[in-house]
Amino acid sequence: MKKKEQNQAQEQSERAEPDASMQDKSGSEEVDPLSPSSTEPEAQANEETPQLERIESLETALQESEDRLLRLQAEFLNFKRRVEKEKAELHSFGCENLAKDLLPVLDNFERALESVQETDPQIYKGIEMIHHQMIEALKKHDIKEIEALGQPFDMHEHHAVMTEETTEEEQKNNVALVMQKGYRMKSRVLRPSMVKVYQ
């Protein structure tokens, strides 16, 4: 019986020895310098590189968007100025074509006025009043006759169809005769005066 107990005690001691050896091994375990924990800074640097590239890419895209926005703003301002200018011109010169069509009618009206001046004073007086009303109506729209007779010849306002010789130096290059009246609307010439010029 004692022998049996001794055998059991020996078996228990043998089983306990490996556990103690294992504990010693685990307690005295050394850290491997090549283990993953030692390479953490390098891994972080590798992770930061794509982030920096992405930030640079986003900054470039943002700059391109800002440039596009500035160009669009400039184009819009130019378009706005152009529309405002066209609107102002339309308001100022909207009746230009109508005025041009009325000028030949006014020419014929004045010829008729001249033809009855000596023959029938009563008719002449009535036509003259109508003529005056027409001239005043044109003036309301800033349409006025171009002064030409005796003025220096201006190629922008006068159309020379004839010349006349003169010995007077002060008359040279001046308008000698107006053959057809010219008209201006504000700063724009509707029709140049047809004139004869001294040479």
Residue pairs with C-beta under 8 A, 6 or more apart in sequence:
92 186
93 185
93 186
93 188
95 141
96 185
96 188
96 190
99 138
99 141
99 143
99 183
99 185
99 190
100 190
100 191
102 138
103 183
103 190
103 191
106 134
106 138
107 180
107 181
109 127
109 130
109 131
109 134
110 131
112 127
113 124
113 127
113 128
113 131
116 123
116 124
116 127
117 124
138 144
138 183
141 185
142 185
142 186
143 183
143 184
143 185
143 190
144 183
144 184
145 181
145 182
145 183
145 184
146 157
146 158
146 181
146 182
146 183
146 184
146 189
146 192
146 193
148 157
148 158
148 175
148 178
148 181
148 182
148 193
148 195
149 175
149 177
149 178
150 174
150 175
151 158
151 174
151 175
152 173
152 174
152 175
153 160
153 173
153 174
153 175
153 195
153 197
156 189
156 192
157 182
157 184
157 189
157 192
157 193
158 175
158 182
158 192
158 193
158 195
158 197
159 182
159 192
159 193
159 194
159 195
160 195
160 196
160 197
161 179
161 194
161 195
161 196
162 177
162 179
162 195
162 196
162 197
163 196
163 197
163 198
163 199
164 176
164 177
164 196
164 197
164 198
164 199
165 198
165 199
166 172
166 176
166 198
166 199
168 198
171 198
172 198
172 199
173 197
173 198
173 199
174 197
174 198
175 193
175 195
175 196
175 197
175 198
176 195
176 196
176 197
176 198
177 195
177 196
178 193
178 194
178 195
179 194
179 195
179 196
180 193
180 194
181 193
182 189
182 190
182 191
182 192
182 193
182 194
183 189
183 190
183 191
184 190
